[in-house]
Amino acid sequence: MIVSVIKLKIENLVLGRLRTNCYIIKKDNKCLIIDPGDEAEIIKEACKDYEVEEILVTHHHFDHILALEELESFYHIKHNSFLRKTFKYEIIETPGHASDSLTFYFKKEKIMFTGDFLFYHTIGRCDLETSSITDMKKSLDNISKYPNDIKIFPGHGKSSILGEEKKYFDSYF
């Protein structure tokens, strides 16, 4: 599926056994990859007509990085270098599901890539090795300060609107 948001094209590739969302963000002749979960050849094909400027990873659980090493080698770039040449975004630390969870917020376009921190009508599991319910509560409090009309693109499943998700925050714990 491809969605256009103010000059950005967002291509959602659903990859691997766990059906992880990998996003290819395209603008002009440049692109960036968010969460290269698996199937590197499919990702390369989606990027073939673009210069890959960055690879962003929301967290380092295996289902979000299975194609990472191959793509770093192929494109000669390191992930999470946060170059922000063509693409302007804010990095928000959102631990809870994983201690290294990051959300990428494109303010001008009003979009967020939340990884496994925030999904459609739910949040990421907090019972894994580096998970923390306390951190998740703090991350939800922090993300609550952002505008309601932001479209969120999660690590699995369908997209949503932040204001819609905020309605459920108090019911998770």
Number of C-alpha atoms within 10 A of each C-alpha: 7 12 11 13 14 10 10 16 17 20 19 19 22 21 21 17 9 12 16 24 26 27 27 23 23 23 17 11 11 17 26 21 25 25 28 30 29 26 16 18 12 13 20 16 10 18 20 11 11 16 15 21 21 25 23 22 25 28 24 16 16 11 20 27 22 19 19 24 14 16 22 14 10 11 14 11 15 16 19 12 11 16 13 12 9 15 17 14 18 14 13 17 16 29 26 28 27 25 17 16 22 22 27 23 21 17 14 10 16 17 19 23 24 25 29 27 26 29 22 17 17 15 21 20 16 18 12 11 9 12 19 18 16 11 17 25 17 15 20 19 15 13 17 15 8 14 13 15 13 19 21 25 28 26 28 21 13 13 18 18 20 24 16 15 18 17 10 12 16 10 8 11 7
